Amino acid sequence: MVAVIIAENCVGCATCVDECPVEAISLDGGNIAVVDENECTDCGGCIDVCPTEAIEIE
């Protein structure tokens, strides 16, 4: 399982980037969050802080 960004909901606020304890999330050139699937530990912290519900675990 890994966090997945729903790009159409992401507003690029970077709240998830700041929350991720393993630095698995970054913003791409278009200010959309991107998850490094090899680093994500499926902790769910990013889901809890996302103001636009742009992250889910798959």
Residue pairs with C-beta under 8 A, 6 or more apart in sequence:
1 42
1 57
1 58
2 35
2 37
2 40
2 42
2 57
2 58
3 24
3 25
3 35
3 40
3 42
3 44
3 46
3 47
3 55
3 56
3 57
4 35
4 55
4 56
4 57
4 58
5 32
5 33
5 34
5 35
5 54
5 55
6 53
6 54
6 55
6 56
7 32
7 54
9 52
9 53
9 54
10 32
10 33
10 52
10 54
11 51
11 52
11 54
12 27
12 30
12 31
12 32
12 33
13 51
13 52
14 27
14 33
15 49
15 50
15 51
16 25
16 33
16 46
16 49
16 50
16 55
17 25
17 26
17 27
17 33
19 45
19 46
19 48
19 49
20 45
20 46
21 41
21 43
21 45
22 39
22 40
22 41
22 43
23 39
24 35
24 36
24 39
24 40
24 41
25 33
25 34
25 35
25 36
25 40
25 46
26 33
26 34
26 36
27 33
27 34
28 34
33 54
33 55
42 57
44 57
46 55
47 55
47 56
47 57
